[in-house]
């Protein structure tokens, strides 16, 4: 369950922002997570709840925005949706290794008081 490790890293970043912005409470954290990261949303939410207990983040809303995986075709130069098993351009049938989106795992927004 690598979600606990991910949340520990997120909490470190959040705590740095709590200190630098003199926040007493974090009310909302918005994450962008790509479909290629293999992050399990339910496990991440559970880990967030457990790890944030007794911190300024406890009770904060966790919003997760999913970023679909896309690649750029090397032949027709079109961007198209991909999966782990299918990176074939639907327009020209060329294989693409040029992944554009889908590996994001970042804090997009944080709100607090």
N, C-alpha and C positions, 0 to 999 in steps of 0.2 A: 504494500500500500504506500506508494510514493507520494500520495496526496498529503500525508502528514508532513513530510519533508518540504513539500511545496508550500504548505501553509506556514511552516516555521520560517521559511525564507520571506514569505509575504509579510508576516508579522514583524520581522526585523525591519523591513522597508517602511511599514506603517508606523512602527515605533519611532523611527528616525524622523518621520514627518510630524508625528505628535509632538516631539521635542522641538523641532525647528519652527513649528507654527504655534507652539504653546497651547495645544488643544487639551481640553479636559475630557472630552468624549468624542469618539468616532461614531457617526450615525449611519454611514453608508460607505460601502466599498464596491466599486464596479471593476470587474475583471474582464479582459478579453482573452478568450481561450480558443486556440485553433483546434480543428477536428483531428489534426495529425499528432497532437500531443499525447493522446491516449489517457488524458485526465478524466477520471470518472466523477461526474458532477455530484452525485449523491455522497460519495466518499469525501470529496473536497468540502462540501457543505458541513458534513459531520465533523471533519477535522477542524474546520474553521470555528465551529461552535465550541469544541473542546479546548483548542489551543487559546482561543480568545477569552476564556473564562478568567475572571478576576483581573482583567486588564481594561484599559480605556476603550477597547474594541468590543467588549462583551455586549451582546444584544444588537450590534450593528447589522443593518440589512446587507446581505451579500447578493449583489446582482451579477449575473454571469451572462456575458454576451458571447455567443458562439461565432467564430470566424471560420467560414467554409474554406476548404483547401482548394487552391487553384494553381495552375501551372501555365507557363507561356510556351506555346508551341514553337519549336525551332525552325519549322518550315513555313507555316502560314502566318506565324506571329500573332495568333489569336490566344486570348486567355480563356481557359476552360476549367470546369470543376473536375477534381480528381478524388480518388480514394486510395487507400493503401495498395489495393490490388489493381487499380486501373488508372494508368497515366497516359492513356492513348487519346490523342486529339480526336474529337468527334467530327471534325471538319475534313482533315486530310489523313487521318489514321497514323500520324507520326507519334513515336514515343517521346515524351518530354521528361527530362530530369530537372528542368528549371522551375522549381516550386516557388511560387510568388507569395502565397498566403497559406495559413493552416498550421504553422508552428508557433503562433503567438501565445504567450503566457505572460500577461502583464497587468499591472494595476493601471486602469484607464482613468479612474476618477476616485476621489476620496472626499467625503464630506464629514465635517465635525463642528464642534462648538467649543 
